[in-house]
C-alpha cells in the first residue's frame, strides 16, 4: 500500500494525464513506480529519460547484462517490485525461468561467463559496500575480463540507478504485482 497520495490514471488531468497517456502509448502500460511520482509529474518524465538513457542507449553492455545487474541490485536491496520487473525483462533475453530463479537465489550457482559473473559481483558489491571502492581491486578485475572504461561507467550508472529506484519503491510502499510485470515494451 502506497505511503503517500497517488493520483491514478482515471483521476489525472492536465500535464499528468498527458504523461500517463504517453507512457501507456510508448511502454504498453503505466507502472506503479511512475504513479508513485504523480505529485511531481515532471519527475516522471525525467525518470523515464534517465531510465531510457541508462538501459536502452548504445553500450558495450548488452541489454541482458544491464537487466541482470538490475536484478542483482534489487535482490540485494530486498526490492521485490524491481526484482520482479527486471527478472521478467531479463527473461525476455535469457528465456530460461530456472536460470532466472538461480540468479535471484545466488548468482554464483548460475552458469555465467566470466564477464557476467564479474558484473554481478560489481552490482552486489557497489550496492552493499560502496565504501569498498576506495581500492581499485574490483575495477581492476572488471578491466581484466575485457570490459572497457566506458562499459564500467555504464555498469556503474545501471547499478546507481537501480539503487535510486529501489529506495523510492521501498520508502514509499510501491507494491509488487506479478501481473504488472507483463506487457511492457522492452
Secondary structure, DSSP 8 states (H G I E B T S, - for coil): --SS----GGG--HHHHHHHHHHHHHHSS--HHHHTTGGGHHHHHHHHHHHHHHHHS--SS-HHHHHHHHHHHHHHHT-HHHHHHHHHHHHHHH--HHHHHHHHH-GGGS---HHHHHHHHHHHHHHH-GGGGGS-HHHHHHHHTT--HHHHHHHHHHHHHHHHHHHHHHHHT----GGGGSS---
